[in-house]
Amino acid sequence: MPPHVPASVAPTRTDPVAAAASQVVGGPLGRYAALARHTARSAWRPAAAVLVGLSSLTVAFGVLQKAHCFAKGWNGQDQFWHACYSDLPVSSGLGHAMPYLPGAQHLDQPLISGLVMWLVGLAVPDGSALVRQQWYFALWAVLITIIVMTLVTVTAASVPSAPWSAAHVALSPVLVVAGLVSVDLFGVLLASVALWAWGRNRVLLAGLFMGLAISARSYPLVLLMAIGLLALRAGRVRAWGRLAVTALATWFAVSLPWLVINADGLLSVYRSWWRSGAGYGSVWMVPALPGHALPQGPVTALAILGWLTAVVVGVFFALSLDRRPTVAEVSLVMLVIVVVTGKAVPVQAGLWLLPLIALAGLKWRDHLIWAGVEATNFVAVWLYIAGLSKPDRGLPPGLYAVLLGLRLATWLYVLLQVWRVARSRGPANPPEAGDQEAGDQKQEGEVDPLAGPLAGAADQVLVRIG
């Protein structure tokens, strides 16, 4: 018989916001009601089925949010006044030339993301610029709906004892405002599949998808480093080494043909980052608002310092707590630091955080605080950009700076809430170091559904402060 897992946790019993929201469907689960026990293969499926359906409605609200631009086109300042800007329709004119080939139209996207955008563009029929934009956006709306449904399923499957946590992905306001702005959700899905595979001890499969995720977006490198720190603590560095080597080999195998054919086209997106100054959403942009922009060199140095800071904080977080934190917790803490110190924090950056918020079990109150500020920033940044041409109608630089700072502060607030929960767990009483037989067995108190090869391992490396 398949192994059993603990009965699913009812969110209406543990989260006050979920309990209040449940009133529209009859209220929280009763005090004496019992949840059915399922096998490990099916424990998450009922919740996933419900959330997959709901997630399609969330994406539909996102399409409605872009309705004005869909009707009028993504041109001029009008798209900013109506807060319906999207990177996607801009790529409707890519044509049939494959990106990254010599002479092809430049596409400022990592390899996998760019190729997917090009493939979707091949399905766009000829017509006026507006018609091509409408077709391209409509095709992406369908594709993103499928991506979100799959992402919700993967998230629920990753935490079979608490599958309703995937509601943080399916029902997030961030998905409404930012889900159709860019191709980022494709990379988020690849990274989430990699985490799921790691949690199921499928190390090579995890490495394959992690490599593809890195080829689509850069942020999965943070997830790879977070797993490495926990593997160091658990003494399972060899397993992480297999993951890292497979991921890097996958990235290299995918990139090699393009490096040979046209290295300049493939690497242009990374050179653009290196040469750019502070962009929208970045804390380093604040001095530029009153007209004192930081030079490109110091901004690049500060962004790199942010990555180094994330590693240092990750080392302390992963190696110093009494009980080993989870993969999602360490990944979230490190990712937040990388984002808030980055050269730019685009409106779609919140999508990177959604699966980690679900996997870390953040309370809905904290999620909605963060998501509310994200939605406010979503409108603010477009009004600020539109105001550059019509200052009397747009958002003043001072107010935009305040909202920008508030947004980054809420990212740090999420970090602190996750850190607080991780610290509140007591020692797990792991088997003694060197006890190989006990160390190979999963601890009864294992709290990380994504532990994978680390589950049940005795701590080998700890850092004690003071």
C-alpha positions as CSV (number, residue, x, y, z in Angstrom):
1,M,0.0,0.0,0.0
2,P,1.2,3.6,-0.6
3,P,2.6,5.4,2.4
4,H,0.2,7.5,4.4
5,V,0.7,11.2,5.3
6,P,-0.9,13.2,8.1
7,A,-4.4,14.4,7.4
8,S,-4.5,17.7,5.6
9,V,-4.4,20.8,7.7
10,A,-7.6,22.8,7.4
11,P,-6.6,26.5,6.9
12,T,-9.8,27.7,8.4
13,R,-8.6,26.2,11.7
14,T,-5.2,27.8,11.7
15,D,-5.5,31.1,9.9
16,P,-8.0,33.8,11.1
17,V,-8.2,35.4,7.6
18,A,-9.0,32.1,5.9
19,A,-11.6,31.4,8.6
20,A,-13.3,34.8,7.9
21,A,-13.1,34.3,4.2
22,S,-14.8,30.9,4.5
23,Q,-18.0,32.5,5.6
24,V,-19.0,32.9,2.0
25,V,-19.1,29.1,1.6
26,G,-20.6,28.2,5.0
27,G,-17.9,29.0,7.5
28,P,-14.8,27.3,9.0
29,L,-14.5,23.6,9.4
30,G,-16.5,22.4,12.4
31,R,-14.8,21.6,15.8
32,Y,-15.7,18.0,15.6
33,A,-15.3,17.5,11.9
34,A,-12.5,15.1,10.8
35,L,-10.5,15.4,7.6
36,A,-10.1,12.2,5.7
37,R,-6.7,10.5,5.6
38,H,-5.3,9.9,2.1
39,T,-2.3,8.1,0.7
40,A,0.7,10.2,-0.1
41,R,-0.1,10.0,-3.8
42,S,-3.6,11.6,-3.4
43,A,-3.6,13.7,-0.2
44,W,-3.2,17.0,-2.0
45,R,-5.4,16.3,-5.0
46,P,-8.8,17.5,-3.8
47,A,-7.4,20.8,-2.6
48,A,-5.4,21.2,-5.8
49,A,-8.5,20.5,-8.0
50,V,-10.4,23.3,-6.3
51,L,-7.6,25.8,-6.3
52,V,-6.8,25.1,-10.0
53,G,-10.3,26.1,-10.9
54,L,-10.1,29.2,-8.7
55,S,-6.8,30.2,-10.2
56,S,-8.3,30.5,-13.7
57,L,-10.7,33.1,-12.3
58,T,-7.7,35.0,-10.8
59,V,-6.0,35.1,-14.2
60,A,-9.3,36.2,-15.7
61,F,-9.4,39.2,-13.4
62,G,-5.9,40.0,-14.6
63,V,-7.1,39.9,-18.2
64,L,-9.9,42.3,-17.3
65,Q,-7.4,44.6,-15.6
66,K,-5.7,44.9,-19.0
67,A,-9.0,45.4,-20.9
68,H,-8.4,49.0,-21.9
69,C,-5.0,48.3,-23.5
70,F,-6.4,45.2,-25.2
71,A,-9.0,47.3,-26.9
72,K,-6.9,50.4,-27.7
73,G,-3.4,48.9,-28.0
74,W,-0.2,49.2,-25.9
75,N,1.0,52.5,-27.3
76,G,2.0,55.9,-25.9
77,Q,1.2,57.2,-22.4
78,D,-2.4,55.9,-22.4
79,Q,-1.2,52.4,-21.2
80,F,0.4,54.1,-18.2
81,W,-2.6,56.2,-17.2
82,H,-4.8,53.1,-17.3
83,A,-2.1,51.0,-15.5
84,C,-2.5,48.2,-18.1
85,Y,1.1,48.2,-19.4
86,S,2.6,44.8,-20.3
87,D,5.9,43.7,-21.7
88,L,4.2,40.9,-23.7
89,P,2.5,42.8,-26.5
90,V,5.7,44.6,-27.3
91,S,7.1,41.3,-28.5
92,S,4.2,40.7,-30.9
93,G,6.3,42.2,-33.7
94,L,9.2,39.8,-33.3
95,G,8.6,38.3,-36.7
96,H,9.8,34.8,-37.7
97,A,13.5,35.2,-37.2
98,M,14.6,33.2,-34.2
99,P,16.1,35.4,-31.4
100,Y,19.8,35.1,-30.5
101,L,20.7,34.3,-34.1
102,P,23.1,36.8,-35.9
103,G,21.1,39.7,-37.3
104,A,17.9,38.8,-35.5
105,Q,15.9,41.4,-33.5
106,H,17.4,42.0,-30.1
107,L,15.3,40.5,-27.2
108,D,16.3,41.5,-23.7
109,Q,15.3,38.2,-22.1
110,P,17.3,35.1,-20.9
111,L,17.4,32.3,-23.4
112,I,14.5,30.0,-22.5
113,S,12.1,32.9,-21.9
114,G,13.1,34.5,-25.2
115,L,12.6,31.3,-27.2
116,V,9.2,30.8,-25.6
117,M,8.2,34.3,-26.5
118,W,9.3,33.8,-30.1
119,L,7.4,30.5,-30.4
120,V,4.2,32.1,-29.3
121,G,4.8,34.9,-31.7
122,L,4.9,32.4,-34.6
123,A,1.2,31.7,-34.0
124,V,0.2,35.3,-34.4
125,P,-1.5,35.9,-37.8
126,D,-0.5,38.8,-40.0
127,G,-2.5,42.1,-39.6
128,S,-2.2,45.6,-38.2
129,A,0.0,46.3,-35.2
130,L,-3.1,46.4,-32.9
131,V,-4.4,43.1,-34.2
132,R,-1.0,41.4,-33.7
133,Q,-0.8,42.8,-30.2
134,Q,-4.3,41.5,-29.4
135,W,-3.5,38.1,-30.7
136,Y,-0.2,37.9,-28.9
137,F,-1.6,39.0,-25.6
138,A,-4.6,36.6,-26.0
139,L,-2.3,33.6,-26.7
140,W,-0.2,34.5,-23.7
141,A,-3.3,34.8,-21.5
142,V,-4.2,31.2,-22.4
143,L,-0.6,30.1,-21.8
144,I,-0.3,31.9,-18.5
145,T,-3.6,30.3,-17.4
146,I,-2.2,26.9,-18.1
147,I,1.1,27.8,-16.4
148,V,-0.7,29.1,-13.3
149,M,-2.8,26.0,-13.1
150,T,0.3,23.8,-13.3
151,L,2.1,26.0,-10.7
152,V,-0.8,25.6,-8.3
153,T,-0.8,21.9,-8.8
154,V,3.0,21.6,-8.2
155,T,2.8,23.8,-5.1
156,A,0.0,21.7,-3.6
157,A,1.9,18.5,-4.4
158,S,5.0,19.9,-2.7
159,V,3.2,20.2,0.6
160,P,0.8,17.2,0.7
161,S,0.0,17.7,4.4
162,A,-1.1,21.3,3.8
163,P,-2.1,21.5,0.1
164,W,-4.4,24.5,0.7
165,S,-1.3,26.6,1.1
166,A,-1.2,26.7,-2.7
167,A,-4.1,29.2,-2.3
168,H,-1.3,31.8,-1.8
169,V,-0.5,31.2,-5.5
170,A,-4.0,30.7,-6.8
171,L,-5.8,33.6,-5.1
172,S,-3.1,36.2,-4.7
173,P,-3.8,39.8,-5.7
174,V,-0.3,39.9,-7.0
175,L,-1.2,37.4,-9.6
176,V,-4.0,39.7,-10.8
177,V,-1.9,42.8,-11.3
178,A,1.4,41.3,-12.3
179,G,0.7,37.9,-13.8
180,L,0.2,39.2,-17.4
181,V,3.0,41.8,-17.3
182,S,5.8,39.5,-18.4
183,V,6.9,36.0,-19.1
184,D,8.3,35.5,-15.6
185,L,5.7,33.0,-14.5
186,F,7.2,30.4,-16.9
187,G,10.5,30.6,-15.0
188,V,8.7,30.5,-11.7
189,L,7.0,27.3,-12.8
190,L,10.3,25.7,-13.8
191,A,11.9,26.6,-10.4
192,S,8.9,25.3,-8.5
193,V,9.1,21.9,-10.3
194,A,12.8,21.8,-9.4
195,L,11.9,22.3,-5.7
196,W,9.2,19.6,-5.9
197,A,11.6,17.1,-7.5
198,W,14.2,17.8,-4.8
199,G,11.6,17.2,-2.1
200,R,10.8,13.9,-3.7
201,N,14.5,12.8,-3.7
202,R,14.6,13.1,-7.5
203,V,17.9,14.9,-7.5
204,L,18.8,14.6,-11.2
205,L,15.3,15.7,-12.2
206,A,15.5,18.6,-9.8
207,G,18.9,19.6,-11.3
208,L,17.4,19.4,-14.9
209,F,14.6,21.8,-14.0
210,M,16.8,24.1,-12.0
211,G,19.1,24.5,-14.9
212,L,16.2,25.3,-17.2
213,A,14.8,27.7,-14.6
214,I,18.2,29.5,-14.5
215,S,18.1,29.7,-18.3
216,A,14.7,31.4,-18.0
217,R,15.3,33.7,-15.1
218,S,18.4,34.5,-12.9
219,Y,16.7,34.3,-9.4
220,P,16.6,30.4,-9.2
221,L,20.4,30.7,-8.5
222,V,19.3,31.9,-5.0
223,L,17.2,28.7,-4.5
224,L,20.2,26.6,-5.5
225,M,22.4,28.4,-3.0
226,A,19.8,28.1,-0.2
227,I,19.6,24.3,-0.7
228,G,23.4,24.2,-0.6
229,L,23.5,25.9,2.8
230,L,21.0,23.4,4.3
231,A,22.9,20.5,2.7
232,L,26.0,21.8,4.4
233,R,24.3,21.8,7.8
234,A,22.8,18.3,7.2
235,G,26.1,16.8,5.9
236,R,24.5,16.0,2.6
237,V,26.8,18.1,0.4
238,R,27.3,15.3,-2.1
239,A,23.6,15.2,-2.9
240,W,23.6,19.0,-3.4
241,G,26.7,18.6,-5.5
242,R,24.7,16.3,-7.9
243,L,21.9,18.9,-8.0
244,A,24.3,21.8,-8.7
245,V,26.3,19.9,-11.3
246,T,23.2,18.8,-13.1
247,A,21.7,22.3,-13.0
248,L,24.9,23.9,-14.4
249,A,25.3,21.2,-17.0
250,T,21.8,21.7,-18.1
251,W,22.2,25.5,-18.4
252,F,25.5,24.9,-20.3
253,A,23.9,22.3,-22.7
254,V,21.0,24.6,-23.4
255,S,23.2,27.6,-23.9
256,L,26.1,26.1,-25.8
257,P,24.6,26.1,-29.3
258,W,23.8,29.8,-29.0
259,L,27.2,30.6,-27.5
260,V,28.8,29.1,-30.6
261,I,26.4,30.7,-33.1
262,N,26.0,34.1,-31.6
263,A,27.4,34.6,-28.1
264,D,26.8,38.3,-28.3
265,G,23.0,37.8,-28.7
266,L,22.8,35.3,-25.8
267,L,24.9,37.3,-23.4
268,S,23.4,40.7,-24.2
269,V,20.8,40.5,-21.5
270,Y,23.5,40.0,-18.9
271,R,25.7,42.8,-20.3
272,S,22.6,45.1,-20.3
273,W,22.2,44.4,-16.5
274,W,25.9,45.0,-15.9
275,R,25.9,48.4,-17.7
276,S,22.5,49.6,-16.4
277,G,22.0,52.1,-13.6
278,A,19.2,52.0,-11.0
279,G,15.8,51.1,-12.4
280,Y,12.2,51.4,-11.3
281,G,11.5,50.0,-7.9
282,S,15.1,50.0,-6.7
283,V,16.2,51.7,-3.5
284,W,19.2,52.9,-5.4
285,M,16.8,54.9,-7.7
286,V,15.7,57.2,-4.8
287,P,18.6,59.6,-5.1
288,A,17.8,60.0,-8.8
289,L,14.2,61.3,-8.1
290,P,15.4,64.7,-6.9
291,G,18.0,64.7,-9.7
292,H,21.1,63.1,-8.1
293,A,21.3,59.8,-9.8
294,L,24.0,57.3,-8.6
295,P,26.6,56.4,-11.3
296,Q,26.3,53.0,-12.9
297,G,29.5,51.6,-11.3
298,P,28.4,52.1,-7.6
299,V,24.9,50.8,-8.4
300,T,26.4,47.6,-9.9
301,A,28.7,47.2,-6.8
302,L,25.8,47.7,-4.4
303,A,23.7,45.1,-6.3
304,I,26.6,42.6,-6.1
305,L,27.0,43.5,-2.4
306,G,23.3,42.6,-2.0
307,W,24.0,39.1,-3.3
308,L,26.9,38.7,-0.9
309,T,24.8,40.0,1.9
310,A,22.1,37.4,1.0
311,V,24.7,34.6,1.2
312,V,26.0,35.8,4.6
313,V,22.5,36.2,6.1
314,G,21.5,32.8,4.5
315,V,24.5,31.2,6.2
316,F,23.5,32.6,9.6
317,F,19.8,31.7,9.1
318,A,20.4,28.2,7.8
319,L,23.2,27.2,10.2
320,S,22.4,28.9,13.5
321,L,18.8,28.1,14.4
322,D,18.1,25.3,16.9
323,R,16.1,23.5,14.4
324,R,17.0,23.4,10.7
325,P,14.8,25.8,8.7
326,T,13.0,24.7,5.6
327,V,14.2,25.0,2.1
328,A,11.4,27.5,1.3
329,E,12.2,29.6,4.4
330,V,15.9,29.9,3.6
331,S,15.2,30.5,-0.1
332,L,12.6,33.3,0.7
333,V,15.0,35.1,3.2
334,M,17.8,35.1,0.7
335,L,15.6,36.1,-2.3
336,V,14.1,39.0,-0.4
337,I,17.6,40.4,0.3
338,V,18.6,40.0,-3.3
339,V,15.5,41.7,-4.6
340,V,15.5,44.7,-2.2
341,T,19.1,45.5,-3.0
342,G,18.8,44.9,-6.7
343,K,19.3,47.3,-9.6
344,A,15.6,47.2,-10.3
345,V,12.5,45.7,-8.6
346,P,10.0,45.3,-11.4
347,V,6.3,44.9,-10.6
348,Q,6.4,41.3,-11.6
349,A,9.1,40.5,-9.0
350,G,6.4,39.6,-6.6
351,L,5.6,36.5,-8.7
352,W,9.0,35.0,-7.7
353,L,8.0,35.1,-4.1
354,L,4.5,33.6,-4.4
355,P,5.4,29.9,-4.3
356,L,7.9,30.4,-1.5
357,I,5.2,32.2,0.5
358,A,2.9,29.2,0.0
359,L,5.6,26.7,0.8
360,A,6.8,28.6,3.9
361,G,3.2,28.7,5.2
362,L,3.0,32.5,5.6
363,K,-0.2,33.7,7.3
364,W,-2.8,35.3,5.0
365,R,-2.8,38.5,7.0
366,D,0.9,39.0,6.2
367,H,0.4,38.0,2.6
368,L,-2.4,40.5,2.1
369,I,-0.4,43.3,3.7
370,W,2.4,42.6,1.3
371,A,0.1,42.1,-1.7
372,G,-1.8,45.3,-0.9
373,V,1.4,47.3,-1.0
374,E,2.4,45.5,-4.2
375,A,-0.9,46.5,-5.9
376,T,-0.5,50.1,-4.7
377,N,3.0,50.2,-6.2
378,F,1.7,48.6,-9.4
379,V,-0.5,51.7,-10.0
380,A,2.1,54.1,-8.6
381,V,4.9,53.2,-10.9
382,W,2.8,53.7,-14.0
383,L,1.4,57.0,-12.8
384,Y,5.0,58.2,-12.0
385,I,6.2,57.2,-15.5
386,A,3.1,58.9,-17.1
387,G,3.8,61.9,-15.0
388,L,7.2,62.4,-16.6
389,S,5.5,63.7,-19.6
390,K,2.6,65.5,-17.8
391,P,3.8,66.4,-14.3
392,D,0.5,68.0,-13.3
393,R,-1.3,64.7,-13.7
394,G,1.2,62.2,-12.6
395,L,2.6,61.0,-9.3
396,P,5.2,63.4,-7.8
397,P,8.7,62.0,-7.3
398,G,8.5,62.5,-3.6
399,L,5.4,60.5,-3.2
400,Y,6.7,57.8,-5.5
401,A,9.9,57.6,-3.3
402,V,7.7,57.1,-0.2
403,L,5.7,54.3,-1.9
404,L,8.8,52.7,-3.2
405,G,10.3,52.6,0.3
406,L,7.1,51.3,1.7
407,R,7.1,48.5,-0.8
408,L,10.6,47.4,0.0
409,A,9.8,47.6,3.7
410,T,6.9,45.1,3.2
411,W,9.3,42.7,1.5
412,L,11.5,42.9,4.6
413,Y,8.3,42.5,6.7
414,V,7.6,39.1,5.0
415,L,11.2,38.1,5.6
416,L,10.9,38.9,9.3
417,Q,7.7,37.0,9.7
418,V,9.2,33.9,8.1
419,W,12.3,34.2,10.3
420,R,10.2,34.6,13.4
421,V,8.3,31.4,12.6
422,A,11.5,29.5,11.9
423,R,13.0,30.6,15.2
424,S,9.9,29.7,17.2
425,R,10.4,26.0,16.5
426,G,12.2,24.0,19.2
427,P,15.1,21.6,18.7
428,A,14.2,18.5,16.7
429,N,16.3,16.2,18.8
430,P,18.1,14.7,15.7
431,P,20.1,11.5,15.8
432,E,23.6,11.8,17.1
433,A,26.2,12.8,14.5
434,G,27.9,9.7,13.2
435,D,24.9,7.5,13.8
436,Q,24.5,6.5,10.1
437,E,21.6,4.1,10.5
438,A,19.5,6.6,12.5
439,G,20.6,9.5,10.3
440,D,19.4,7.7,7.2
441,Q,15.9,7.5,8.6
442,K,13.4,10.4,8.3
443,Q,12.8,12.0,11.7
444,E,9.3,11.8,12.9
445,G,9.4,15.5,13.6
446,E,10.6,16.5,10.1
447,V,8.8,19.8,9.2
448,D,10.2,20.4,5.7
449,P,8.2,18.8,2.9
450,L,11.0,19.9,0.5
451,A,13.9,18.4,2.6
452,G,14.3,15.5,0.1
453,P,17.8,14.0,0.6
454,L,18.2,16.1,3.8
455,A,15.2,14.6,5.6
456,G,16.2,13.0,8.9
457,A,19.9,13.9,8.6
458,A,21.8,14.8,11.7
459,D,23.2,18.3,11.8
460,Q,26.9,18.3,10.9
461,V,27.7,22.0,10.7
462,L,26.3,24.6,13.1
463,V,27.2,28.2,13.7
464,R,26.7,29.4,17.3
465,I,26.8,33.2,18.0
466,G,27.7,34.3,21.5
